[in-house]
Amino acid sequence: MADPKAKKPYDILIIGGGINGCGIARDAAGRGYSVCLAEMNDLASGTSSWSTKLIHGGLRYLEYYEFRLVREALIEREILWAVAPHIVRPLRFILPHHKGLRPAWLIRLGLFLYDYLGGRKALPPTTTIDLSTHETGKPLKPLFSKGFEYSDCWVDDARLVVLNAVDAAERGADIYVRTKVISAKRVGGLWHAVLKDMTTCEERTITARLIVNAAGPWVDAVLTDTVGRTNQNNVRMVQGSHIVVNKMFDHDRCYIFQNDDNRIIFAIPYEQDFTLIGTTDRDYDGDPADVKITQGEIDYLCDAASDYFKTPLAPKDIVWTYSGVRPLYDDGASEAQEATRDYTLKLDKSAEDAAPLVNIFGGKITTYRKLAESMLDIVEAELGAKKPSWTGNGHLPGGNFEIDEVDALVDRLQSSHPFIRRETALRLVRAYGTDTATLLEGITTLDDLGDDFSGASNAGLYASEIDYLMDHEWAQTAEDVLWRRSKLGLRVSKENAKTIENYMQARRTHDKP
Ligand code: FAD
């Protein structure tokens, strides 16, 4: 039975707080639908924080003739940059040419198509470069003399998820973290769903007119375990892993390397002092929560990078690794790397008047906004239309400034708060944009920032930021703060992480009614 004290039925219950769930919650709440989103762990704790963090058309998808996907993704680059200029930034890619690749003229033609397919306006176009003189040639082996430079964008993937959730909540959505949807049944034209608080183990029932299954790699598990279906095998789970090493080069461009097996990897400047290298593609059949990099993947990434860089890379150089599982729609492709990166939305309705369920298979961070719009087309058809689409011009929280204003914001922050170091000011602006002002409200001295949890690192992490993340962004644990709301886990020691955990736990207990 539904909880009689609960609100009237939600229009939409969204299962999963990754980029797709949060993107849909934001779009739907902004159009006037009542929305409940349940995430069984932390926001972005699934695939959405384990990506390569590129907003890209996917140069290599052109080879699989995925023109629709590439075009849609290319157009999204500049839209997302404009609505979230704090967490999205342009990135130039260096593609060194060599004999093992397609002829240079063909690659140039592909890049020409890439430049123009997406109606590029602000991003600079492709150029040909002489790697023997260009600064990006310096870290590479001398055998690479010719290269191409083209544009895509970079995004802080986990923050993109959280900011979508923040905006959804500001527009009226109820967002529940550490809350698992453990069962959902159709009763008289409505869904009755049981939500379990994973901290207290309390259960309650809510009702909704429509369910969106945005559980990423768990989408089939939700269909079987939550909705009670049998034999669901819609998703091909493909593991991808990354390694992080101390920075291998001093410029701000990223490399794209094609390997002997025809796969590509990226070497991306990361968090000021590091280089991010990935990714791999291997079929995976375990629980997505348990995925870990294998020794084979470590060796593969080190070898592939060492084929290009003058300084060879060895497993001992690695400072951090992460792995995720791509929830790709199973299109029957033989190789994991060939499986489509496009998304499919499937409406499931047992009868004309039955409550609808819409399942999401596949997708990319890059196309999450378009995926949400496609989902809203289905929602409108099922529940009736409300307001029109709006997210193409709607800034994400803190993103209401011009794309070239980041440095000006940092300058302003430093003149209003001279006791904040420049690196920290830049980090804050990159994470919170104009909302840094809310974070720093009432703070006029270094002491006002509260306890410093940075230890010997230069993290610039103070109690006031942790409080903000707990109060505004659903952070509950040190891991939420250090590995998803930020990547300060790369700098803060284990002991400091423990101190942060204790601080957060004490604050949570103290705040309990
Ligand atoms: P997820 O982020 O996995 O979210 C699903 C959520 O559902 C999870 O948080 C999970 O905890 C929750 N959940 C599951 N079951 C329940 C339940 N019963 N109740 C409540 N919650 C539940 N895309 C790009 O555009 N650019 C890239 O550079 C890129 N690189 C990638 C590299 C790798 C290695 C990988 C793995 C993917 C990459 N992608 C990239 C793809 C992109 O990351 C994914 O397509 C996207 O993150 C999927 O988001 P999602 O919301 O569908 O799934």
Residues whose N, C-alpha, C, O or C-beta is under 5 A from the ligand:
A	BS01	FAD	I15 G16 G17 G18 I19 N20 G21 A38 E39 M40 N41 D42 A44 S45 G46 T47 S48 W50 S51 T52 K53 L54 I55 T179 K180 V181 A214 A215 G216 P217 W218 V238 G240 S241 T279 G324 V325 R326 G362 G363 K364 I365 T366
